[in-house]
Amino acid sequence: MTLVDKPTTRADYRWFLDIPTRWMDNDVYGHVNNVVYYSYFDTVVNKMLIAEGLLDIERSPTIGLCVESHCSFAAPLVFPETVEAGLRVGRLGTSSVRYEIGLFRENIEAPAATGHFVHVFVDRTTRRPVPLDETARAILGRLVVA
């Protein structure tokens, strides 16, 4: 069973980031546009990688490339509010990671949206896959859920 098949709550996630919505995130229908949710996914994943010392945007010899993403929408997000993005790791492979994300409205236990984002880690120059090193495996391993 994957994240999108099973209902989740905040307790199912291991790392959180508050993301304020912006005026420009809303569309003509009065809610955050669907494409912005993917931006929130990208933001929570990369903020975690930077905060944990796994990514230096300008100098890291290994970078993660997104090869797959998915989002299931359950409730609207709107401006102005703060999205609480929950992050966990659903699968830790040799050179890939499946991040699973829940986007929560403040003080609401059920996510407004859930999804996943798969990174394949590659050499910055050659763009060929490289195995995750021990440090990355240990840090990302703390986010793994069964």
Secondary structure as UniProt FT lines:
FT   HELIX           3..5
FT   HELIX           10..12
FT   STRAND          15..20
FT   HELIX           23..25
FT   TURN            28..29
FT   HELIX           34..51
FT   TURN            52..53
FT   TURN            57..59
FT   STRAND          62..73
FT   STRAND          82..92
FT   STRAND          96..104
FT   TURN            106..107
FT   STRAND          113..123
FT   TURN            124..126
FT   HELIX           134..141
FT   TURN            142..143
//
